[in-house]
Amino acid sequence: MSPETTSPEAERVAEGGEERPRLWRDASLSAVLAGFVAVVVSYSGPLVIVLAAATAGHLNAEQTGSWVWAISIGSGLTCVLLSLLTRMPVITAWSTPGAALLVTGLGDYPYSEAIGAFIVSGLVITLVGATGVFGWLMARVPSAVVSAMLAGILFSFGVGVFTSLGSAPLIAGGVLVAYLAAKRFSPRYAVLAALVIGVALGAGSSQLHVRLHQVQVAQPVFTMPTFSITSIIGIAIPLIIVTLASQNAPGMAVLAASGYKPSDRLLIGSTGLASTLLAPFGSHAINLAAITAAICTGSEAHPDPRRRYVAGVSCGVFYLLIGAMGSTLVTLFAGMPKQLVAAVAGVALFGALMGGLSGAMADESDREAALVTFLVTASGLTFFGIGSAFWGMLFGVGVHILLVRGRPRRKLPRPRTA
């Protein structure tokens, strides 16, 4: 579980000539800042999607604050503990596609049933990770169908950037221009730049109504779960799929691309367990991060790969500090104009949407299945109280079986012999 590239310090430890480096000795300003930037990016975009889901589910301020507290504390604890245990920069976060899924589906179920679905999702992900069947499971559902389902879920958010131009052209336009300009010159801070410019334009046009009378510590709210077949099918199953395929799989890939050897059993099993334990307080899913993980796994965090785990610890500590003020964060973001929230959420999901669309169309043989999945998911179709994400996946798998698995393979012509 250590990176392939080792430092001179690690070599001396392997030779038995020196005690294993401690956290304080490995700490560096660049690693700490990398963790801080990762947290800022996480809160500057994905959090507004969680708040949008809370609004769609008709949650009160206490329940919403508890949700923010739960996902922040879960992300913080897993970042700190897993980074220290593995000596890798393990960056975790809440499932952004999962929160997007809940924007369209949470309001269709009682909140206690949604909590029950979160628990089921967490337990399944824990088992999938701990038993090592993650790779096997992902091979069963065509990747094009998974990508198309993700794209369908995120489609309305991308469109929301441009529909906001009609009612708030200054704010939405400023967010879009700031995002694109920062994407050209400093991609890492594109979402942060969009948020800062959007907030400034909102304040300048007197549309920002944020009043913080006092800073309040978040108060967790326990909700007794109830379970139903409809909520398990409509929330838990799509949440399991998007969390494993759209969050954990890319998160593992980011670590591997940086030269580390992550254990899916440990990382996915641990984040699934954290999701399960915090679900009664509102946490929908804790998983490996991909976009923010790239901030902490590269050479910008530290030239020595074995000292980059400090960035993961730093990220976790900042999660814990900010998450403790969950109610204050809710109040802060609640004062933002709806057009600003829609525009920032949309640009924050551009990357995920592009990834979903490109993945959906990558395999020519599965394009029809991917197209059907995308259209059904984006349509908002609901049958028997079950949301469109599940039906999109089901329709897509059906088309895949009909057109791909049921299609006889053409025999290649035998080469002619002289």
HELIX and SHEET records of a PDB file:
HELIX    1   1 PRO A    8  ALA A   14  1                                   7    
HELIX    2   2 LEU A   23  ASP A   26  1                                   4    
HELIX    3   3 LEU A   29  SER A   44  1                                  16    
HELIX    4   4 PRO A   46  ALA A   56  1                                  11    
HELIX    5   5 ALA A   61  THR A   86  1                                  26    
HELIX    6   6 THR A   96  GLY A  105  1                                  10    
HELIX    7   7 LEU A  106  ASP A  108  5                                   3    
HELIX    8   8 TYR A  111  ALA A  130  1                                  20    
HELIX    9   9 PHE A  134  ARG A  140  1                                   7    
HELIX   10  10 SER A  143  SER A  167  1                                  25    
HELIX   11  11 PRO A  169  PHE A  185  1                                  17    
HELIX   12  12 PRO A  187  TYR A  189  5                                   3    
HELIX   13  13 ALA A  190  GLY A  204  1                                  15    
HELIX   14  14 ILE A  229  SER A  231  1                                   3    
HELIX   15  15 ILE A  232  ALA A  236  3                                   5    
HELIX   16  16 ILE A  237  THR A  243  1                                   7    
HELIX   17  17 LEU A  244  ASN A  248  3                                   5    
HELIX   18  18 ALA A  249  ALA A  257  1                                   9    
HELIX   19  19 ASP A  264  LEU A  278  1                                  15    
HELIX   20  20 ALA A  279  PHE A  281  5                                   3    
HELIX   21  21 ILE A  291  THR A  297  1                                   7    
HELIX   22  22 PRO A  305  ARG A  307  5                                   3    
HELIX   23  23 TYR A  309  GLY A  323  1                                  15    
HELIX   24  24 GLY A  326  ALA A  334  1                                   9    
HELIX   25  25 LYS A  338  ALA A  348  1                                  11    
HELIX   26  26 PHE A  350  MET A  361  1                                  12    
HELIX   27  27 GLU A  364  ASP A  366  5                                   3    
HELIX   28  28 ARG A  367  SER A  379  1                                  13    
HELIX   29  29 SER A  388  HIS A  400  1                                  13    
HELIX   30  30 ILE A  401  ARG A  405  3                                   5    
SHEET    1   A 2 THR A  92  TRP A  94  0                                        
SHEET    2   A 2 ILE A 286  LEU A 288 -1                                        
END                                                                             
